[in-house]
Amino acid sequence: MNGIRRIVLDILKPHEPKITDMALKLTSLPNIDGVNITVYEIDKETENVKVTIEGNNLDFDEIQEIIESLGGTIHSIDEVVAGKKIIEEVRTPQDRY
């Protein structure tokens, strides 16, 4: 089974639960090999975080359900990788540095 192997999400969440708790909750889902959460903006009541999830045959609906149960809102899906292997993005002359 291949399915979705990586998904990168931009999420708005309250300060609680902590990102450590969110990461552990997400890794409890089946087929998830790893979760990386990076905080990139904090205000008085919320945090904007980038969540990268890798695994095999990831279930977006289950992921979204966990995030929403923790008070988070998905702003955007910034990357999806699917197939037999993960292809890393390659820079081309059209990409600005």
N, C-alpha and C positions, 0 to 999 in steps of 0.2 A: 504494500500500500504506500503510495507517495503522498498525494494531497498537498496541503499547505505545510511548508517546512519552516518558514520564518514569516513573522508579521511584526511590523513596527507601528505603534500607535501613539498618537499625541493625546494625552489625557489630562483633564482638569479634575483634581481631587481635593477634598478637604485635608487639613493637616493631619487629622486622625482618620483612619489608621495610618501608621507610619509606613514608609515604602518597604521596610523589611517585612512587615506583616503582609502587605499586598503581594510581594514577591513570593513568600512562602505559600500563601493561599493559591496563587496562580500555579505554582509548581505541584500542587496537590492534584491538579487535573491530569487525566490520562494523556499519554503521548507527548507531554512537555518535558524536554530535556534540560532547558535552562531559561532563566528570565533575567533580564538586565533592566533596571529602572534608574533613570537619570533625572534629577530635578534640574530644570533650567530656568524656572521663574517662581518666585514666592511673593505672595502679597499677604495682607492681613488675615485672610480667612482660607485661602486656597493655595495649591501648588500646581504648576504645570509640569508634567513629567513625560518623558519619552520612555515607552515600554517596548523592549525588544524581546520577543518570545521565539524560541526555536524548539523544534521537535519534529514529529512525523505525523502527518494527517491531523493537523491542529483543527479543532472545532471552534470557529469564530464565535458562534452563538454561546457556547459554554464560557469562553473567555469574556465576552461582553457581559454575561450574566454575573460573573464573579466581580468584575470591575464595578458594575452598577450596584451590586449588593454592598460594596464597600464605600458607596457614595460618589464614585467616579463617573465622569462623563467622557465618552470618546469624542474628541473634536475631529480627528481625521485618522484615516488609515494611510500611513506615509510610505509603506513598502510592503509588498507581499512577494514571497518566493515560493514557488511550487515546482513539483517535478521530482525526478530521480535524484538530483543533487542540487546543492545550493550554488548559484552562480553569483559571484561577487561583481558589483558594478565596476565597469571599466571607464576610465576617463577618456574622452575623445577631444579633438580640437574644438568642438562646438561648446564644450563645458567651460564655464568661466571659473577662474581661480580666485 
